[in-house]
């Protein structure tokens, strides 16, 4: 069963963390802090007079309002739709769920500028805030879906079964019991969605929507004015801080955990009955808008246009994309695990500040993070500058928040009794993490690896600025051909990025279900964060 423990001093977390975990957390935090240090240095070079002059413009207020309005609209749409799709795929008798999961998550691999260009090229009227909401919602729905799905998989269904035996209707069970336990996953997913929108450049640039990222990029491009761009990026960073603080408030202070023992089994699925065709229709509409439309437009570009892409150009780009995605995913999740564990098990101000700083970095435009690592590479890491290792470091810094959010939620929902039992058996905190925490967090780890790899495949600014000379990925080649409006040559790369998303998503869904069907639950009790 699941219960919410009352707040009280006797439910405090472990007061001291293992030194090795603290060191690992510090390394992750410092690496993610590189862009902040870069902005501070650029701000210092600009001087207070220049900073005040920039902040005093009406442009800053307009940019802030427009950027927040866009991120809020996308967060509302993606949060609602992503939660609904997660509930349908995890809690109902929906047929073909594995394929629906693949279709829902696949848009994460599609660059936002490809989808935006597909819509704008069809109808110029889509170049508006409404068009941006449509495009960015399709891209970010998978973020919320994965967060909420990982949360649902860790919820003990025993309480739902008891409520059903007492005569509660399926809708009442969902709204009164399941949704409150999902709120952490929902809040985390919506926050990251809003931060993603604040940081996105491709879609808003294609839509010609003047928000922070577009203006910041223009400041770098026009006479290369890094100081003005750094001041605007700092404002964007402060907006992100407010969102992070809001997320902490929404998630609340209590943590759900298991009470009692049993075995993890497929939960009693809610029968959709006559509503199932409508559910399939809704999922088909989502998949058609976010995957089907850009796919058809890409096919049109391939068929209707003449492609100049040669196999000798395409295969190296494909290999570089796959290798880079795997390397970044492993590096990012490895960095995120100790920080997520510390955040879930220790409530010190320094740990919480480290987590929030990581989330803030995710809100920065990719070009700002890329330039910060260009600055670091040319002054500190010269031996690996414009080599793949610095690309991995830069992307890990940019994407670290995606893994920390998922893993923190998974660690928070684990049984505290298992942690205490491991300590009583003589295990230190690190062995407890390795032998207890990580095995129970495998669904979240799988979701994080998939998320990071798919985001790496479509990342553009970081790869463009830091990649080795002469090396390319699918995204950089696509960008090159798109820059000269060669639709026929854009098509093969756009199709490849779309197709690349499906296999890892299907494998993740299948492996998660096989693992859950055979895993055993251990005793647990209600705990206080």
Secondary structure, 3 states (H helix, E strand, C coil): CEEECCCCHHHCCCCCCCHHHHHHHHHHHHHHCHHHHHHHHHHHHHCHHHHHHHHCCHHHHHHHHHHHHHHHHHHHHHHHHHHHHHHHHHHECCCCHHHHHHHHHHHHHCCHHHHHHHHHHHCHHHCCHHHHHHHHHHHHHHHHHHHHHHHHHCCCCHHHHHHHHCCCCHHHHHHHHHHHHHHHHHHHHHHHHHHHHHHCCHHHHHCCCCCHHHHHHHHHHCCCCHHHHHHHHHHHHHHHHHHHHHHHHHHCCEEEEECECCECCCCCCECCHHHHHHHHHHHHHHHHHHHHHHHHHHHHHHHHCCCCCCHHHHHHHHHHHHHHHHHHHHHHHHHHHHHHHHHHHCCCHHHHHHHHHHHHHCCCCHHHHHHHHHHHHHHCCHHHCCCHHHHHHHHHHHHHHHHHHHHHHHHHCCCHHHHHHHHHCCCCHHHHHHHHHHHHCHHHHHHHHHHHHHHHHHCCHHHHHHCCCCCCCHHHHHHHHHHCCCHHHHHHHHHHHHHHHHHHHHHHHHHHHHHHHHCECCCECCEEC
